[in-house]
Amino acid sequence: MRHRHLLGPLLLAPVLTACFASQGSEGGAQGGDGSRLRVALAFPPAENLSPYGADATLLSRLGVTEGLTALDANGAAAPALAESWRRENDRSWLFTLREATFQDGSEVTPAAVAAALTHATEARPAPAALSGVTLSAKAAGDAVRITTKASDPVLPLRLSSPSLAVFAAKAYAKDGGADPVGTATGPFELTQVNGSASASLDRFDDYWGGRAQASGIDARFIADGTARANAVRTGQVDIAEAIPVAQAATLDRATLEETATTRTTSLQLNTRSGPFKNPKLRAAAREAVDSSALVKGVFEGYADPGAGIYGPAVSWAEGKRVQPTGRARAAKPNGTAVTLATYDNRPELPEIAQVLQQQLQKAGFKVTLEVREYSRLESDALDGKFDAFIGARNSLVDTGDPVGVLASDYTCDGGYNLARLCDKKADRAVAEADAVADTGERQDAAMRAEAAILGTDAVVPLAHQGILAGVATDVRGVLLDPYERTLIGTGTRR
């Protein structure tokens, strides 16, 4: 993401009421080592903080959960609960564990890890990181042997997914869920969850990676972006994620941090039912979209025009991109009525929806908008109750593997298939990419699969955006990464 400068006049925002004052008051106003961190998050839990769905990244960002591996700065697999691993054959890997303790005091053993991964494979719907993958895990001495039904050359990357975090035995309920309260392995222990409003976390002093410098975290889930920005500006929070670009000018430049991400904002078209089942109308929608207007008018320069499923932060993608072929010829909409949905946790999205409504109407569609908070929208979107959906998706968040997002979002069996795409050519291209082990060749195959998917017009990339975070000037060690998996770590303090 190229360097941006702040644009726009100073915007006045209503003062957020002191909703942060009551929680974490003990130590909350103290400075120096040991202070509690006050954090504003954009997305309330959508699935009761289940680690198997969209809430998994909430847990990893707050420093609660870990898996066997993590992603390093280059997007490669790095040690986490597993200190090393080796591939035994095409289908079997051996992961050697480090000495670690669960937050309930029990030991992280090979049997406990194998049981945790087995629970993840049995979750329904399946975690996105396991889309199209069947694996089994068993204890093997001081290690865990993981075997896949088919060859999986990127298994260490896959295991870094927040949705494959490891929990103690007491976390697992008979209904197949997992309770993350006091059962994970990260530097912060989740102690209380107040629905979709807030959560409390305390430092886990027995964390294998060392004692965290903050004594705890008081987190609030605030969907309103103006309120999050205002909370930073008025000193009510120490860290606020996803600051709207329209609010950037209201913050002191020293408190604003921008990070390039692998997140792409896209228009997903329902290919299974409704008007966009017709590929000619999908082509008409694609041709109606002017992404440069979105970048200039909505993102105020904090984004790049949509080029594909992978954007500029995926540094290798542009040089390998393949142009889509076989697209349908656009038909005239002639007043075709469509419902366009999005969520307001990311304030840019409703603005994008309004611009797209105008662009589509100009092309001849009749467009009705539906805007809700994400947790009240996700199930309907996955069930295909909308004709079109605007979402912001980090293309590497699930596995760190470029093929992972293609399998979960654009194949017949994908668990997060908002476009409800089921195309034989696209499925074949994704399967071929998933079978390639060499990194460079896998990237090439992923770009061919991207072209096959774009050729269906099921998805129209709109913009590749950076993220803005509000961070108080006395806060150090915030973990902002392109994959948006981390935020608070052992060194985060004020």
Backbone hydrogen bonds, N-H to C=O, Kabsch-Sander energy under -0.5 kcal/mol:
donor,donor_aa,acceptor,acceptor_aa,energy
19,C,17,T,-3.2
21,A,18,A,-0.9
25,S,22,S,-0.6
27,G,25,S,-0.9
29,A,25,S,-0.6
30,Q,27,G,-0.9
32,G,494,R,-1.6
34,G,213,Q,-2.1
35,S,32,G,-1.5
36,R,27,G,-0.8
37,L,216,G,-2.6
39,V,37,L,-0.6
39,V,218,D,-2.3
40,A,239,I,-2.6
41,L,39,V,-0.6
41,L,220,R,-3.1
50,S,47,E,-1.2
53,G,50,S,-0.9
56,A,53,G,-1.6
57,T,54,A,-0.8
58,L,55,D,-0.7
59,L,55,D,-1.5
60,S,56,A,-1.8
61,R,57,T,-2.5
62,L,58,L,-1.4
63,G,60,S,-1.2
64,V,59,L,-2.6
65,T,59,L,-0.8
67,G,69,T,-0.5
68,L,159,L,-0.5
69,T,159,L,-0.7
70,A,78,A,-2.4
72,D,76,A,-2.7
75,G,72,D,-2.1
78,A,70,A,-3.1
80,A,68,L,-1.4
80,A,82,A,-1.3
81,L,67,G,-1.9
82,A,68,L,-2.4
83,E,81,L,-0.6
83,E,96,T,-1.9
84,S,96,T,-1.3
86,R,94,L,-1.8
88,E,86,R,-0.6
88,E,92,S,-2.2
89,N,92,S,-1.6
93,W,146,I,-2.3
94,L,86,R,-2.7
95,F,144,V,-2.8
96,T,84,S,-2.1
96,T,94,L,-0.6
97,L,142,D,-1.4
98,R,81,L,-2.4
100,A,98,R,-0.6
102,F,106,S,-3.2
103,Q,184,A,-2.6
105,G,102,F,-2.0
108,V,100,A,-2.3
109,T,107,E,-1.1
113,V,109,T,-2.5
114,A,110,P,-2.6
115,A,111,A,-2.2
116,A,112,A,-2.2
117,L,113,V,-2.5
118,T,114,A,-2.0
119,H,115,A,-2.2
120,A,116,A,-1.8
121,T,117,L,-1.9
122,E,118,T,-1.2
123,A,119,H,-0.7
123,A,120,A,-0.8
130,L,127,P,-2.0
131,S,128,A,-1.7
133,V,130,L,-2.5
136,S,147,T,-2.5
138,K,145,R,-2.2
140,A,143,A,-3.1
143,A,140,A,-1.4
144,V,95,F,-2.6
145,R,138,K,-3.0
146,I,93,W,-2.5
146,I,144,V,-0.6
147,T,136,S,-2.7
147,T,145,R,-0.5
148,T,91,R,-2.7
149,K,134,T,-2.8
152,D,90,D,-0.9
155,L,152,D,-1.5
157,L,154,V,-0.6
158,R,154,V,-2.5
159,L,155,L,-2.4
160,S,157,L,-1.6
161,S,158,R,-1.7
164,L,161,S,-2.1
165,A,162,P,-1.1
166,V,66,E,-2.5
168,A,183,T,-2.4
171,A,168,A,-1.9
172,Y,169,A,-1.4
173,A,171,A,-0.5
173,A,177,G,-1.2
176,G,173,A,-1.4
179,D,171,A,-2.8
182,G,180,P,-0.6
182,G,190,L,-0.9
183,T,180,P,-1.2
184,A,180,P,-0.6
185,T,64,V,-0.6
186,G,64,V,-2.5
188,F,63,G,-2.3
189,E,202,D,-3.5
190,L,188,F,-0.5
191,T,189,E,-0.5
191,T,200,S,-2.6
192,Q,200,S,-1.5
194,N,198,S,-2.7
195,G,193,V,-0.9
197,A,194,N,-2.4
198,S,194,N,-1.0
199,A,219,A,-2.3
200,S,192,Q,-2.7
201,L,217,I,-2.4
202,D,189,E,-2.3
203,R,215,S,-2.4
204,F,187,P,-2.9
205,D,203,R,-0.9
207,Y,204,F,-1.5
210,G,207,Y,-1.7
213,Q,490,T,-2.8
215,S,35,S,-0.9
216,G,35,S,-0.5
217,I,201,L,-2.2
218,D,37,L,-3.0
219,A,199,A,-2.4
219,A,217,I,-0.6
220,R,39,V,-2.5
221,F,197,A,-2.3
222,I,41,L,-3.0
222,I,220,R,-0.8
223,A,221,F,-0.6
225,G,223,A,-0.6
228,R,224,D,-1.7
229,A,225,G,-2.3
230,N,226,T,-2.4
231,A,227,A,-1.9
232,V,228,R,-1.4
233,R,229,A,-2.3
234,T,230,N,-2.2
235,G,232,V,-1.2
236,Q,231,A,-2.2
237,V,231,A,-1.4
238,D,38,R,-2.4
239,I,38,R,-1.9
240,A,470,G,-2.6
241,E,40,A,-2.2
243,I,468,L,-3.2
247,Q,244,P,-1.7
248,A,245,V,-1.1
250,T,247,Q,-1.5
251,L,247,Q,-0.5
251,L,248,A,-1.4
255,T,252,D,-2.3
256,L,253,R,-1.3
257,E,255,T,-0.5
257,E,469,A,-2.6
259,T,467,I,-2.3
261,T,465,Q,-0.5
262,T,482,P,-2.2
264,T,393,R,-2.7
265,T,463,A,-3.2
266,S,264,T,-0.5
266,S,391,G,-2.6
267,L,460,V,-2.3
268,Q,266,S,-0.6
268,Q,389,F,-3.6
269,L,267,L,-0.5
269,L,458,A,-3.2
270,N,387,D,-2.7
271,T,269,L,-0.8
271,T,419,A,-2.8
277,K,274,G,-1.8
278,N,275,P,-1.8
281,L,278,N,-0.9
282,R,278,N,-1.7
283,A,279,P,-2.2
284,A,280,K,-1.5
285,A,281,L,-2.0
286,R,282,R,-2.4
287,E,283,A,-2.4
288,A,284,A,-1.2
289,V,285,A,-0.9
289,V,286,R,-1.0
291,S,289,V,-0.6
293,A,290,D,-0.6
294,L,290,D,-0.9
295,V,291,S,-2.2
296,K,292,S,-2.1
297,G,293,A,-2.7
298,V,294,L,-2.3
299,F,294,L,-2.0
301,G,295,V,-2.2
302,Y,299,F,-2.3
304,D,464,H,-2.2
306,G,462,L,-2.1
314,V,311,G,-1.8
315,S,313,A,-1.4
317,A,314,V,-2.0
318,E,314,V,-0.5
320,K,317,A,-1.4
321,R,317,A,-0.7
321,R,318,E,-0.8
331,A,280,K,-1.6
335,G,364,G,-2.6
336,T,333,P,-0.9
338,V,366,K,-2.9
340,L,338,V,-0.5
340,L,368,T,-3.0
341,A,339,T,-0.5
341,A,388,A,-2.5
342,T,370,E,-2.1
344,D,372,R,-1.5
349,L,346,R,-2.3
351,E,347,P,-0.9
352,I,348,E,-2.7
353,A,349,L,-2.7
354,Q,350,P,-1.8
355,V,351,E,-2.0
356,L,352,I,-3.1
357,Q,353,A,-2.4
358,Q,354,Q,-1.7
359,Q,355,V,-2.3
360,L,356,L,-3.2
361,Q,357,Q,-2.3
362,K,358,Q,-2.2
363,A,359,Q,-1.2
364,G,360,L,-0.6
364,G,361,Q,-1.0
365,F,360,L,-2.5
366,K,336,T,-3.0
367,V,365,F,-0.6
368,T,338,V,-2.5
370,E,340,L,-2.3
372,R,342,T,-1.7
376,R,373,E,-1.7
377,L,374,Y,-2.2
378,E,374,Y,-2.3
381,A,377,L,-2.2
382,L,378,E,-2.6
383,D,379,S,-1.6
384,G,381,A,-1.2
385,K,380,D,-2.4
387,D,339,T,-1.0
388,A,339,T,-1.9
389,F,268,Q,-2.4
390,I,341,A,-2.5
391,G,266,S,-1.9
391,G,389,F,-0.6
393,R,264,T,-2.7
393,R,391,G,-0.6
395,S,262,T,-2.6
395,S,393,R,-0.8
397,V,394,N,-1.3
400,G,396,L,-0.9
404,G,401,D,-1.1
405,V,401,D,-0.7
406,L,402,P,-0.6
407,A,403,V,-2.2
408,S,404,G,-2.2
409,D,405,V,-2.0
410,Y,406,L,-2.0
411,T,407,A,-0.6
414,G,411,T,-1.8
416,Y,408,S,-2.7
417,N,414,G,-0.7
418,L,416,Y,-1.6
419,A,409,D,-0.5
420,R,417,N,-1.1
427,D,423,D,-2.9
428,R,424,K,-2.4
429,A,425,K,-2.1
430,V,426,A,-2.4
431,A,427,D,-2.5
432,E,428,R,-2.4
433,A,429,A,-2.0
434,D,430,V,-2.3
435,A,431,A,-0.8
435,A,432,E,-0.6
436,V,433,A,-1.4
442,R,438,D,-2.6
443,Q,439,T,-2.1
444,D,440,G,-2.1
445,A,441,E,-2.3
446,A,442,R,-2.4
447,M,443,Q,-2.0
448,R,444,D,-1.6
449,A,445,A,-2.1
450,E,446,A,-2.4
451,A,447,M,-2.0
452,A,448,R,-1.8
453,I,449,A,-2.2
454,L,450,E,-2.9
455,G,451,A,-1.8
456,T,453,I,-1.5
457,D,454,L,-1.3
458,A,453,I,-0.8
460,V,267,L,-2.6
462,L,265,T,-3.0
463,A,265,T,-1.8
464,H,304,D,-2.9
465,Q,263,R,-0.9
465,Q,463,A,-0.6
466,G,302,Y,-1.6
467,I,259,T,-2.4
469,A,257,E,-2.8
470,G,240,A,-2.9
471,V,255,T,-2.9
471,V,469,A,-0.6
472,A,238,D,-2.9
475,V,472,A,-1.9
476,R,493,R,-2.8
479,L,487,L,-2.8
480,L,478,V,-0.9
481,D,479,L,-0.6
481,D,486,T,-0.5
484,E,481,D,-1.6
488,I,61,R,-2.4
492,T,489,G,-1.3
493,R,476,R,-2.4
